[in-house]
């Protein structure tokens, strides 16, 4: 049986990480663009923007 080289493992790990980050980015809800409907959130967790504190 042939051993998997460390270079292939490294590329597979980096590729998987990039796919997971991209999937998380695309599946996260959009942020509010304007503060007309209340305070705008700068982060998906709802943290306020520094300019609105």
Biopython code that builds the backbone (N, CA, C, O; Angstrom):
import numpy as np
from Bio.PDB.StructureBuilder import StructureBuilder

atoms = [
    (1, "UNK", "N", (0.848, -1.183, 0.000)),
    (1, "UNK", "CA", (0.000, 0.000, 0.000)),
    (1, "UNK", "C", (0.889, 1.240, 0.000)),
    (1, "UNK", "O", (1.896, 1.301, 0.706)),
    (2, "UNK", "N", (0.508, 2.203, -0.786)),
    (2, "UNK", "CA", (1.307, 3.422, -0.938)),
    (2, "UNK", "C", (0.963, 4.430, 0.161)),
    (2, "UNK", "O", (-0.207, 4.647, 0.476)),
    (3, "UNK", "N", (1.995, 5.034, 0.732)),
    (3, "UNK", "CA", (1.776, 6.043, 1.777)),
    (3, "UNK", "C", (1.403, 7.371, 1.147)),
    (3, "UNK", "O", (1.890, 7.717, 0.070)),
    (4, "UNK", "N", (0.549, 8.104, 1.811)),
    (4, "UNK", "CA", (0.166, 9.438, 1.350)),
    (4, "UNK", "C", (1.268, 10.404, 1.772)),
    (4, "UNK", "O", (1.671, 10.422, 2.935)),
    (5, "UNK", "N", (1.751, 11.199, 0.833)),
    (5, "UNK", "CA", (2.827, 12.129, 1.156)),
    (5, "UNK", "C", (2.309, 13.269, 2.024)),
    (5, "UNK", "O", (1.123, 13.597, 1.998)),
    (6, "UNK", "N", (3.200, 13.856, 2.778)),
    (6, "UNK", "CA", (2.810, 14.952, 3.664)),
    (6, "UNK", "C", (2.358, 16.173, 2.856)),
    (6, "UNK", "O", (1.546, 16.964, 3.338)),
    (7, "UNK", "N", (2.865, 16.329, 1.658)),
    (7, "UNK", "CA", (2.459, 17.447, 0.804)),
    (7, "UNK", "C", (0.987, 17.305, 0.402)),
    (7, "UNK", "O", (0.251, 18.291, 0.383)),
    (8, "UNK", "N", (0.560, 16.083, 0.083)),
    (8, "UNK", "CA", (-0.839, 15.855, -0.275)),
    (8, "UNK", "C", (-1.751, 16.094, 0.919)),
    (8, "UNK", "O", (-2.840, 16.646, 0.764)),
    (9, "UNK", "N", (-1.327, 15.691, 2.092)),
    (9, "UNK", "CA", (-2.116, 15.910, 3.300)),
    (9, "UNK", "C", (-2.234, 17.400, 3.577)),
    (9, "UNK", "O", (-3.306, 17.878, 3.949)),
    (10, "UNK", "N", (-1.156, 18.133, 3.403)),
    (10, "UNK", "CA", (-1.164, 19.574, 3.618)),
    (10, "UNK", "C", (-2.132, 20.259, 2.654)),
    (10, "UNK", "O", (-2.940, 21.083, 3.083)),
    (11, "UNK", "N", (-2.066, 19.937, 1.372)),
    (11, "UNK", "CA", (-2.957, 20.545, 0.385)),
    (11, "UNK", "C", (-4.412, 20.167, 0.649)),
    (11, "UNK", "O", (-5.305, 21.000, 0.493)),
    (12, "UNK", "N", (-4.658, 18.926, 1.046)),
    (12, "UNK", "CA", (-6.022, 18.503, 1.344)),
    (12, "UNK", "C", (-6.564, 19.245, 2.557)),
    (12, "UNK", "O", (-7.733, 19.631, 2.568)),
    (13, "UNK", "N", (-5.744, 19.451, 3.571)),
    (13, "UNK", "CA", (-6.165, 20.159, 4.778)),
    (13, "UNK", "C", (-6.466, 21.623, 4.472)),
    (13, "UNK", "O", (-7.485, 22.154, 4.914)),
    (14, "UNK", "N", (-5.591, 22.272, 3.721)),
    (14, "UNK", "CA", (-5.807, 23.677, 3.353)),
    (14, "UNK", "C", (-7.037, 23.800, 2.460)),
    (14, "UNK", "O", (-7.830, 24.726, 2.627)),
    (15, "UNK", "N", (-7.203, 22.889, 1.525)),
    (15, "UNK", "CA", (-8.381, 22.923, 0.647)),
    (15, "UNK", "C", (-9.673, 22.743, 1.425)),
    (15, "UNK", "O", (-10.654, 23.442, 1.170)),
    (16, "UNK", "N", (-9.683, 21.813, 2.371)),
    (16, "UNK", "CA", (-10.868, 21.593, 3.196)),
    (16, "UNK", "C", (-11.174, 22.824, 4.039)),
    (16, "UNK", "O", (-12.336, 23.206, 4.181)),
    (17, "UNK", "N", (-10.140, 23.445, 4.599)),
    (17, "UNK", "CA", (-10.343, 24.654, 5.407)),
    (17, "UNK", "C", (-10.935, 25.772, 4.554)),
    (17, "UNK", "O", (-11.839, 26.475, 5.005)),
    (18, "UNK", "N", (-10.444, 25.945, 3.343)),
    (18, "UNK", "CA", (-10.972, 26.990, 2.456)),
    (18, "UNK", "C", (-12.426, 26.716, 2.081)),
    (18, "UNK", "O", (-13.238, 27.641, 2.027)),
    (19, "UNK", "N", (-12.756, 25.467, 1.823)),
    (19, "UNK", "CA", (-14.138, 25.113, 1.491)),
    (19, "UNK", "C", (-15.051, 25.396, 2.678)),
    (19, "UNK", "O", (-16.149, 25.922, 2.495)),
    (20, "UNK", "N", (-14.619, 25.059, 3.892)),
    (20, "UNK", "CA", (-15.434, 25.303, 5.081)),
    (20, "UNK", "C", (-15.621, 26.793, 5.335)),
    (20, "UNK", "O", (-16.720, 27.217, 5.696)),
    (21, "UNK", "N", (-14.583, 27.594, 5.159)),
    (21, "UNK", "CA", (-14.688, 29.042, 5.350)),
    (21, "UNK", "C", (-15.632, 29.634, 4.301)),
    (21, "UNK", "O", (-16.465, 30.480, 4.627)),
    (22, "UNK", "N", (-15.511, 29.204, 3.069)),
    (22, "UNK", "CA", (-16.385, 29.704, 2.012)),
    (22, "UNK", "C", (-17.837, 29.316, 2.274)),
    (22, "UNK", "O", (-18.735, 30.139, 2.096)),
    (23, "UNK", "N", (-18.078, 28.082, 2.692)),
    (23, "UNK", "CA", (-19.442, 27.645, 2.990)),
    (23, "UNK", "C", (-20.027, 28.450, 4.150)),
    (23, "UNK", "O", (-21.195, 28.837, 4.114)),
    (24, "UNK", "N", (-19.217, 28.700, 5.175)),
    (24, "UNK", "CA", (-19.687, 29.492, 6.309)),
    (24, "UNK", "C", (-20.018, 30.914, 5.870)),
    (24, "UNK", "O", (-21.019, 31.483, 6.306)),
    (25, "UNK", "N", (-19.197, 31.477, 5.025)),
    (25, "UNK", "CA", (-19.416, 32.838, 4.533)),
    (25, "UNK", "C", (-20.707, 32.920, 3.718)),
    (25, "UNK", "O", (-21.492, 33.853, 3.882)),
    (26, "UNK", "N", (-20.920, 31.947, 2.846)),
    (26, "UNK", "CA", (-22.093, 31.987, 1.977)),
    (26, "UNK", "C", (-23.384, 31.677, 2.725)),
    (26, "UNK", "O", (-24.455, 32.109, 2.301)),
    (27, "UNK", "N", (-23.304, 30.946, 3.817)),
    (27, "UNK", "CA", (-24.502, 30.565, 4.556)),
    (27, "UNK", "C", (-24.838, 31.535, 5.686)),
    (27, "UNK", "O", (-25.905, 31.415, 6.289)),
    (28, "UNK", "N", (-23.963, 32.493, 5.992)),
    (28, "UNK", "CA", (-24.241, 33.426, 7.073)),
    (28, "UNK", "C", (-25.257, 34.472, 6.606)),
    (28, "UNK", "O", (-25.287, 34.828, 5.428)),
    (29, "UNK", "N", (-26.078, 34.959, 7.521)),
    (29, "UNK", "CA", (-27.081, 35.948, 7.123)),
    (29, "UNK", "C", (-26.415, 37.275, 6.762)),
    (29, "UNK", "O", (-25.359, 37.605, 7.301)),
    (30, "UNK", "N", (-27.024, 38.034, 5.859)),
    (30, "UNK", "CA", (-26.439, 39.324, 5.478)),
    (30, "UNK", "C", (-26.528, 40.325, 6.626)),
    (30, "UNK", "O", (-27.437, 40.266, 7.454)),
    (31, "UNK", "N", (-25.575, 41.236, 6.655)),
    (31, "UNK", "CA", (-25.558, 42.284, 7.668)),
    (31, "UNK", "C", (-26.413, 43.450, 7.201)),
    (31, "UNK", "O", (-26.628, 43.628, 6.002)),
    (32, "UNK", "N", (-26.895, 44.236, 8.137)),
    (32, "UNK", "CA", (-27.654, 45.433, 7.773)),
    (32, "UNK", "C", (-26.714, 46.443, 7.130)),
    (32, "UNK", "O", (-25.614, 46.683, 7.627)),
    (33, "UNK", "N", (-27.148, 47.024, 6.035)),
    (33, "UNK", "CA", (-26.311, 47.998, 5.336)),
    (33, "UNK", "C", (-26.555, 49.413, 5.833)),
    (33, "UNK", "O", (-25.655, 50.251, 5.777)),
    (34, "UNK", "N", (-27.761, 49.691, 6.320)),
    (34, "UNK", "CA", (-28.059, 51.037, 6.776)),
    (34, "UNK", "C", (-28.566, 50.990, 8.208)),
    (34, "UNK", "O", (-29.062, 49.964, 8.674)),
    (35, "UNK", "N", (-28.435, 52.105, 8.892)),
    (35, "UNK", "CA", (-28.886, 52.167, 10.279)),
    (35, "UNK", "C", (-30.254, 52.822, 10.392)),
    (35, "UNK", "O", (-30.602, 53.334, 11.456)),
    (36, "UNK", "N", (-31.031, 52.818, 9.324)),
    (36, "UNK", "CA", (-32.343, 53.441, 9.339)),
    (36, "UNK", "C", (-33.345, 52.618, 10.160)),
    (36, "UNK", "O", (-34.294, 53.181, 10.707)),
    (37, "UNK", "N", (-33.153, 51.326, 10.253)),
    (37, "UNK", "CA", (-34.068, 50.448, 10.982)),
    (37, "UNK", "C", (-33.516, 50.084, 12.356)),
    (37, "UNK", "O", (-33.775, 48.984, 12.846)),
    (38, "UNK", "N", (-32.782, 50.959, 12.972)),
    (38, "UNK", "CA", (-32.181, 50.665, 14.265)),
    (38, "UNK", "C", (-30.674, 50.550, 14.125)),
    (38, "UNK", "O", (-30.125, 50.826, 13.059)),
    (39, "UNK", "N", (-30.008, 50.148, 15.185)),
    (39, "UNK", "CA", (-28.549, 50.051, 15.120)),
    (39, "UNK", "C", (-28.097, 48.948, 14.164)),
    (39, "UNK", "O", (-28.659, 47.853, 14.150)),
    (40, "UNK", "N", (-27.091, 49.250, 13.382)),
    (40, "UNK", "CA", (-26.569, 48.278, 12.426)),
    (40, "UNK", "C", (-25.563, 47.371, 13.114)),
    (40, "UNK", "O", (-24.840, 47.792, 14.017)),
    (41, "UNK", "N", (-25.531, 46.154, 12.685)),
    (41, "UNK", "CA", (-24.580, 45.186, 13.229)),
    (41, "UNK", "C", (-23.409, 45.056, 12.269)),
    (41, "UNK", "O", (-23.590, 44.996, 11.053)),
    (42, "UNK", "N", (-22.212, 45.013, 12.828)),
    (42, "UNK", "CA", (-21.014, 44.861, 12.012)),
    (42, "UNK", "C", (-20.533, 43.420, 11.967)),
    (42, "UNK", "O", (-19.682, 43.076, 11.146)),
    (43, "UNK", "N", (-21.060, 42.589, 12.827)),
    (43, "UNK", "CA", (-20.638, 41.195, 12.889)),
    (43, "UNK", "C", (-21.872, 40.297, 12.897)),
    (43, "UNK", "O", (-22.940, 40.721, 13.339)),
    (44, "UNK", "N", (-21.739, 39.067, 12.416)),
    (44, "UNK", "CA", (-22.881, 38.156, 12.426)),
    (44, "UNK", "C", (-23.442, 37.905, 13.820)),
    (44, "UNK", "O", (-24.608, 37.535, 13.957)),
    (45, "UNK", "N", (-22.635, 38.100, 14.850)),
    (45, "UNK", "CA", (-23.124, 37.883, 16.211)),
    (45, "UNK", "C", (-23.938, 39.066, 16.709)),
    (45, "UNK", "O", (-24.558, 38.981, 17.770)),
    (46, "UNK", "N", (-23.951, 40.191, 15.952)),
    (46, "UNK", "CA", (-24.738, 41.352, 16.326)),
    (46, "UNK", "C", (-23.953, 42.422, 17.054)),
    (46, "UNK", "O", (-24.542, 43.350, 17.608)),
    (47, "UNK", "N", (-22.640, 42.311, 17.063)),
    (47, "UNK", "CA", (-21.815, 43.322, 17.722)),
    (47, "UNK", "C", (-22.014, 44.669, 17.036)),
    (47, "UNK", "O", (-22.050, 44.730, 15.807)),
    (48, "UNK", "N", (-22.144, 45.752, 17.807)),
    (48, "UNK", "CA", (-22.385, 47.061, 17.193)),
    (48, "UNK", "C", (-21.138, 47.579, 16.473)),
    (48, "UNK", "O", (-20.009, 47.221, 16.808)),
    (49, "UNK", "N", (-21.373, 48.419, 15.488)),
    (49, "UNK", "CA", (-20.266, 49.053, 14.778)),
    (49, "UNK", "C", (-19.585, 50.052, 15.702)),
    (49, "UNK", "O", (-20.259, 50.666, 16.529)),
    (50, "UNK", "N", (-18.280, 50.237, 15.592)),
    (50, "UNK", "CA", (-17.598, 51.226, 16.432)),
    (50, "UNK", "C", (-18.140, 52.632, 16.250)),
    (50, "UNK", "O", (-18.104, 53.422, 17.193)),
    (51, "UNK", "N", (-18.645, 52.971, 15.062)),
    (51, "UNK", "CA", (-19.130, 54.328, 14.812)),
    (51, "UNK", "C", (-20.519, 54.566, 15.429)),
    (51, "UNK", "O", (-20.953, 55.715, 15.520)),
    (52, "UNK", "N", (-21.219, 53.509, 15.852)),
    (52, "UNK", "CA", (-22.560, 53.663, 16.405)),
    (52, "UNK", "C", (-22.583, 53.556, 17.921)),
    (52, "UNK", "O", (-23.659, 53.577, 18.519)),
    (53, "UNK", "N", (-21.436, 53.444, 18.548)),
    (53, "UNK", "CA", (-21.381, 53.317, 20.017)),
    (53, "UNK", "C", (-21.704, 54.627, 20.678)),
    (53, "UNK", "O", (-21.708, 54.715, 21.906)),
]
sb = StructureBuilder()
sb.init_structure("model")
sb.init_model(0)
sb.init_chain("A")
sb.init_seg("    ")
for serial, (resi, resn, name, xyz) in enumerate(atoms, 1):
    if name == "N":
        sb.init_residue(resn, " ", resi, " ")
    sb.init_atom(name, np.array(xyz, "f"), 0.0, 1.0, " ", f" {name:<3s}", serial, name[0])
structure = sb.get_structure()
